[in-house]
Amino acid sequence: MARILGIDYGIKRVGISATDELQIIVSPLKTVNTNTLLDFFKIYLQEQEVEKIVFGYPTHKDGSPTYVVNEIEAFVKKFKILYPKIEIDFQNENYTSVQALDIMIKSGLSKKQRKDKSRLDKISAVLILQRYLKHI
């Protein structure tokens, strides 16, 4: 089996999570600047087999897509040209940042550690992928 990646896509940064090869465990992987995400994939996909990438799909409370969705869709179009065999899917990401912050507080991280946005993005990516895997 191949890995599945979870993506918490933001305008500035992207949190990335990954399953193990058996797709049982989800772990935080990395946070990268959004403008270097394709570079990250170029290296990572040479080293690891990935069958699917799940992007968090941000919506407003009424269910309408946020402004970030256009950015995500534009990125996915570029990605599919370069990697047509990797499946792309989406998972509602509502409240993952709130849940990630709650996890950080409950795990005893200091205020200084909780201000690290890259940590929040990675945990959000884990939550997105965990939600998704319950749907398969």
C-alpha positions in Angstrom: 0.0 0.0 0.0 1.0 3.6 -0.5 0.7 6.6 1.8 -2.1 9.1 1.9 -1.2 12.7 2.6 -3.4 15.3 4.4 -3.1 19.0 3.5 -4.1 22.0 5.5 -3.7 24.6 2.7 -3.3 28.2 3.6 -2.3 31.3 1.8 1.1 31.5 3.5 1.7 28.0 4.9 0.7 24.4 4.3 0.5 21.8 7.0 1.1 18.3 5.8 0.3 15.0 7.4 0.9 11.4 6.2 -0.3 7.9 6.9 2.1 5.0 7.3 2.3 2.6 4.4 -0.5 0.5 5.8 -2.7 3.6 6.1 -3.4 3.0 9.8 -1.5 5.8 11.6 -1.6 9.5 10.7 1.4 11.6 11.8 2.3 15.2 11.3 4.9 15.5 8.5 5.9 19.1 7.8 4.9 22.7 7.3 6.1 24.4 4.1 5.6 27.8 2.6 2.7 27.6 0.2 4.9 28.9 -2.7 7.2 25.9 -2.2 4.6 23.2 -2.0 5.3 21.9 -5.5 9.0 21.7 -4.7 8.2 19.7 -1.6 6.1 17.2 -3.6 8.8 16.9 -6.2 11.2 15.6 -3.6 8.8 13.7 -1.4 7.1 11.8 -4.2 10.5 10.6 -5.4 11.2 9.1 -2.0 7.7 7.8 -1.0 4.8 6.1 -2.7 1.7 8.2 -2.4 -1.7 7.0 -3.7 -3.9 9.9 -2.6 -3.7 13.5 -1.3 -6.6 14.8 0.8 -7.0 18.6 0.9 -8.9 20.3 3.7 -11.9 22.1 2.1 -12.6 25.3 4.0 -16.2 26.6 4.2 -18.1 29.3 6.0 -20.7 28.4 8.6 -23.4 28.4 5.9 -21.5 25.8 3.9 -20.3 28.2 1.2 -16.6 27.9 0.2 -14.1 30.4 1.6 -11.7 32.5 -0.6 -9.0 29.9 -0.1 -10.9 27.3 -2.1 -10.0 29.1 -5.4 -6.3 28.9 -4.4 -6.6 25.2 -3.6 -8.4 24.4 -6.9 -5.7 26.3 -8.8 -3.0 24.4 -7.1 -4.7 21.0 -7.7 -5.0 21.8 -11.4 -1.2 22.3 -11.6 -0.5 19.2 -9.4 -2.7 17.0 -11.6 -0.8 18.0 -14.7 2.5 16.9 -13.1 1.2 13.9 -11.2 -1.9 12.6 -13.0 -1.8 9.1 -11.3 -2.2 10.5 -7.7 -5.8 10.7 -6.6 -7.0 14.0 -5.1 -9.9 14.3 -2.7 -11.3 16.8 -0.3 -12.4 16.8 3.3 -14.4 19.4 5.2 -11.9 21.1 7.5 -14.3 23.2 9.6 -13.0 23.8 13.2 -9.7 21.9 12.7 -7.7 24.9 13.8 -9.8 25.2 16.9 -9.4 21.5 17.6 -5.7 21.7 17.0 -5.3 24.5 19.5 -7.3 22.6 22.0 -5.0 19.6 21.5 -2.0 21.8 22.0 -3.4 23.2 25.3 -4.4 19.8 26.6 -1.0 18.4 25.8 0.6 21.0 28.0 2.3 23.2 25.4 3.3 26.6 26.7 1.8 29.8 25.2 5.0 30.4 23.3 4.9 26.9 21.8 1.2 27.4 20.9 2.0 30.5 19.0 4.1 28.4 16.6 1.7 28.5 13.6 3.6 25.7 11.8 2.7 23.3 14.7 -0.9 24.3 14.5 -0.9 23.7 10.7 0.6 20.2 11.0 -1.9 19.2 13.7 -4.8 20.6 11.6 -3.5 18.5 8.6 -3.5 15.4 10.9 -7.1 16.1 11.9 -8.2 16.6 8.3 -6.7 13.2 7.3 -8.1 11.4 10.4 -11.6 12.7 9.5 -11.2 11.5 6.0 -10.0 8.1 6.8 -13.1 7.5 8.9 -15.1 8.0 5.7 -13.3 5.4 3.6 
